[in-house]
Amino acid sequence: MIKNILENLQQSCLLFAIAALSSALQPAEANEGTAADLVVLPRWSLGHSASGAGYDGFTFFDGFIPLEQTPGRELTFLNSRLSLDNGANPGINLLLGRRIY
């Protein structure tokens, strides 16, 4: 059952990666402005690292969430990762950070 779930998750990750790559290949628009105009947006990613070289593979979900910001000056954020290895063992990383420009 877990094997089927992981296989379906791998297929979903592949489709997600293809969709993300196709949107990344679109030409970027030129933005003009200053650092004061910079607003950091939340972002997420989903991926899989295959087994090999003595390491067990795992699937992960990353998230970056700005909690408080003054555009172009400072940013407080939460960076997290949820992981599930091929043996169905879960893991979590949480990082609370602050950037001052």
C-alpha positions as a Markdown table, in Angstrom:
| # | Residue | x | y | z |
|---|---|---|---|---|
| 1 | Met | 0.0 | 0.0 | 0.0 |
| 2 | Ile | 2.8 | 2.5 | 0.9 |
| 3 | Lys | 4.7 | 1.4 | -2.2 |
| 4 | Asn | 1.6 | 2.3 | -4.3 |
| 5 | Ile | 1.3 | 5.7 | -2.6 |
| 6 | Leu | 4.9 | 6.5 | -3.1 |
| 7 | Glu | 4.7 | 5.5 | -6.8 |
| 8 | Asn | 1.7 | 7.7 | -7.3 |
| 9 | Leu | 3.5 | 10.5 | -5.5 |
| 10 | Gln | 6.5 | 10.1 | -7.7 |
| 11 | Gln | 4.3 | 10.3 | -10.8 |
| 12 | Ser | 2.6 | 13.4 | -9.4 |
| 13 | Cys | 6.0 | 15.0 | -8.7 |
| 14 | Leu | 7.1 | 14.3 | -12.2 |
| 15 | Leu | 4.0 | 16.0 | -13.7 |
| 16 | Phe | 4.5 | 18.9 | -11.3 |
| 17 | Ala | 8.1 | 19.3 | -12.3 |
| 18 | Ile | 7.2 | 19.3 | -16.0 |
| 19 | Ala | 4.5 | 22.0 | -15.4 |
| 20 | Ala | 6.9 | 24.1 | -13.4 |
| 21 | Leu | 9.7 | 23.8 | -16.0 |
| 22 | Ser | 7.3 | 24.8 | -18.8 |
| 23 | Ser | 6.2 | 27.9 | -17.0 |
| 24 | Ala | 9.9 | 28.7 | -16.1 |
| 25 | Leu | 10.8 | 28.7 | -19.7 |
| 26 | Gln | 8.4 | 31.5 | -20.5 |
| 27 | Pro | 10.2 | 34.8 | -21.3 |
| 28 | Ala | 10.4 | 37.0 | -18.2 |
| 29 | Glu | 9.1 | 40.5 | -18.3 |
| 30 | Ala | 11.5 | 43.3 | -17.6 |
| 31 | Asn | 10.7 | 44.8 | -14.2 |
| 32 | Glu | 11.9 | 48.3 | -13.3 |
| 33 | Gly | 11.8 | 49.6 | -9.8 |
| 34 | Thr | 13.8 | 49.9 | -6.6 |
| 35 | Ala | 14.5 | 47.6 | -3.7 |
| 36 | Ala | 11.8 | 49.4 | -1.8 |
| 37 | Asp | 9.3 | 47.8 | -4.3 |
| 38 | Leu | 10.5 | 44.3 | -3.4 |
| 39 | Val | 7.8 | 42.1 | -1.8 |
| 40 | Val | 8.8 | 38.5 | -1.1 |
| 41 | Leu | 6.0 | 36.1 | -1.8 |
| 42 | Pro | 5.3 | 32.7 | -0.3 |
| 43 | Arg | 6.5 | 29.7 | -2.3 |
| 44 | Trp | 6.2 | 25.9 | -2.2 |
| 45 | Ser | 7.9 | 22.9 | -3.9 |
| 46 | Leu | 7.4 | 19.2 | -4.0 |
| 47 | Gly | 10.2 | 16.8 | -5.0 |
| 48 | His | 11.7 | 13.4 | -4.7 |
| 49 | Ser | 15.3 | 12.3 | -4.3 |
| 50 | Ala | 15.9 | 8.8 | -5.6 |
| 51 | Ser | 17.8 | 6.1 | -3.7 |
| 52 | Gly | 21.5 | 5.5 | -4.4 |
| 53 | Ala | 25.0 | 5.7 | -3.2 |
| 54 | Gly | 24.1 | 4.2 | 0.1 |
| 55 | Tyr | 21.2 | 6.6 | 0.8 |
| 56 | Asp | 17.5 | 5.9 | 1.0 |
| 57 | Gly | 15.3 | 8.0 | -1.3 |
| 58 | Phe | 12.7 | 10.4 | 0.1 |
| 59 | Thr | 9.9 | 12.7 | -1.0 |
| 60 | Phe | 9.7 | 16.2 | 0.4 |
| 61 | Phe | 7.4 | 19.3 | 0.5 |
| 62 | Asp | 9.2 | 22.6 | 1.1 |
| 63 | Gly | 7.5 | 25.9 | 2.1 |
| 64 | Phe | 8.8 | 29.4 | 2.5 |
| 65 | Ile | 6.3 | 31.8 | 4.2 |
| 66 | Pro | 7.0 | 35.5 | 4.8 |
| 67 | Leu | 5.5 | 36.3 | 8.2 |
| 68 | Glu | 6.3 | 40.0 | 8.3 |
| 69 | Gln | 8.1 | 42.3 | 6.0 |
| 70 | Thr | 9.0 | 45.9 | 5.2 |
| 71 | Pro | 9.5 | 45.8 | 1.4 |
| 72 | Gly | 13.1 | 46.4 | 0.5 |
| 73 | Arg | 14.2 | 46.6 | 4.2 |
| 74 | Glu | 13.5 | 43.6 | 6.3 |
| 75 | Leu | 11.8 | 40.2 | 6.3 |
| 76 | Thr | 10.8 | 37.7 | 8.9 |
| 77 | Phe | 10.0 | 34.3 | 7.5 |
| 78 | Leu | 9.3 | 30.6 | 8.2 |
| 79 | Asn | 11.1 | 28.0 | 6.0 |
| 80 | Ser | 9.9 | 24.4 | 6.5 |
| 81 | Arg | 10.3 | 20.9 | 5.0 |
| 82 | Leu | 8.2 | 17.8 | 5.5 |
| 83 | Ser | 9.9 | 14.6 | 4.4 |
| 84 | Leu | 8.9 | 11.0 | 3.9 |
| 85 | Asp | 11.6 | 8.5 | 3.1 |
| 86 | Asn | 11.0 | 5.3 | 1.1 |
| 87 | Gly | 10.6 | 3.4 | 4.3 |
| 88 | Ala | 7.6 | 5.7 | 5.3 |
| 89 | Asn | 9.6 | 7.4 | 8.1 |
| 90 | Pro | 8.5 | 11.0 | 8.4 |
| 91 | Gly | 10.7 | 14.0 | 9.1 |
| 92 | Ile | 10.3 | 17.8 | 9.6 |
| 93 | Asn | 12.6 | 20.8 | 9.5 |
| 94 | Leu | 11.5 | 24.3 | 10.7 |
| 95 | Leu | 13.5 | 27.4 | 10.4 |
| 96 | Leu | 12.5 | 30.8 | 11.6 |
| 97 | Gly | 14.6 | 33.6 | 10.1 |
| 98 | Arg | 15.0 | 37.3 | 9.8 |
| 99 | Arg | 16.7 | 39.3 | 7.1 |
| 100 | Ile | 17.7 | 42.9 | 7.3 |
| 101 | Tyr | 18.9 | 44.5 | 4.0 |
